[in-house]
Each structure stands twice: as structure tokens, then as C-alpha cells.
């Protein structure tokens, strides 16, 4: 399983993500607020399952365009559902 780390409580264009594990497949995203969510990384697309932030904000499932960088991934844009 891929481990993805985020330095904030949510994803947004420009966010930098740490990456450990295989190049693609099932993933777990660990947010800076201590919460996590399941996801799937396939090529340049990251699909994030619905989840709730520590503050209680419910986040709907989303798809993101990402690019590989020297230190992991960078979020480029939110894709339509």
C-alpha cells in the first residue's frame, strides 16, 4: 500500500505530498491534523475517498491531477467528479 503524507488538513492545488511505497495502487493519505483517508493513485490521478477532518468538516470524494516531483507528489488541479 502507498503511504501519502500531507502537511495540511486537506488537499489543494500546489500542495506537496510525501510518497512511500509502490508507484500506483491503493493508498492511505495521512493529513497533518492526524486524520487519514483511503485513496487510489493511478498515473497522474489521485482519487480520494470521502473523509472527515479532525475539526469535523466532511470532505466529499474528490479526484486530483498530480505530478511526481523529487520529494514525492505535487497537486496540480482538482478534477471533475
C-alpha positions in Angstrom: 0.0 0.0 0.0 1.2 3.5 -0.8 1.6 5.9 2.1 1.0 9.6 1.3 1.7 12.4 3.8 0.1 15.9 3.6 1.4 18.9 5.5 -2.1 20.3 5.9 -5.6 19.1 6.8 -6.8 19.0 3.1 -5.6 18.8 -0.5 -5.4 21.9 -2.7 -3.6 22.8 -6.0 0.0 23.4 -5.1 0.1 21.1 -2.1 3.2 18.9 -1.8 2.8 15.3 -0.7 5.3 12.8 0.6 5.2 9.4 -1.0 6.3 6.0 0.1 5.6 2.6 -1.4 4.7 1.4 -4.9 4.2 3.7 -7.9 0.5 3.1 -8.1 -2.4 1.4 -6.4 -4.3 1.6 -3.1 -3.1 4.3 -0.8 -3.7 5.8 2.6 -3.4 9.6 3.0 -2.3 10.9 6.4 -3.2 14.5 7.0 -1.4 17.0 9.3 -4.4 17.1 11.7 -3.9 13.4 12.4 -6.8 12.1 10.3 -6.4 9.7 7.3 -8.4 8.6 4.3 -8.2 5.9 1.7 -7.2 6.7 -1.8 -6.0 5.3 -5.1 -3.1 6.6 -7.1 -3.1 5.7 -10.8 -0.6 7.5 -13.1 -1.2 11.2 -12.6 -4.6 10.8 -11.0 -5.2 10.6 -7.2 -8.8 9.6 -6.2 -9.6 10.4 -2.5 -12.4 8.7 -0.7 -14.9 10.8 1.5 -13.4 11.6 4.9 -13.8 13.9 7.9 -11.2 16.3 9.2 -10.4 16.5 12.9 -12.5 19.7 13.1 -15.5 17.7 11.9 -15.6 19.0 8.4 -16.9 16.4 6.0 -15.0 16.2 2.7 -16.6 14.6 -0.3 -14.8 12.1 -2.6 -12.5 14.0 -5.0 -10.2 13.4 -7.8 -6.9 15.3 -8.2 -4.3 15.6 -11.0 -0.9 15.2 -9.5 2.7 15.2 -10.8 5.7 13.4 -9.5 8.5 15.6 -8.0 11.9 14.9 -6.5 10.4 14.8 -3.0 7.0 13.0 -3.8 4.0 14.4 -5.5 2.6 17.9 -6.2 -1.2 18.5 -6.6 -1.8 20.3 -9.9 -5.6 20.6 -10.1 -8.9 19.2 -8.8 -10.7 17.1 -11.5 -14.4 17.0 -12.1 -16.2 14.1 -10.3 
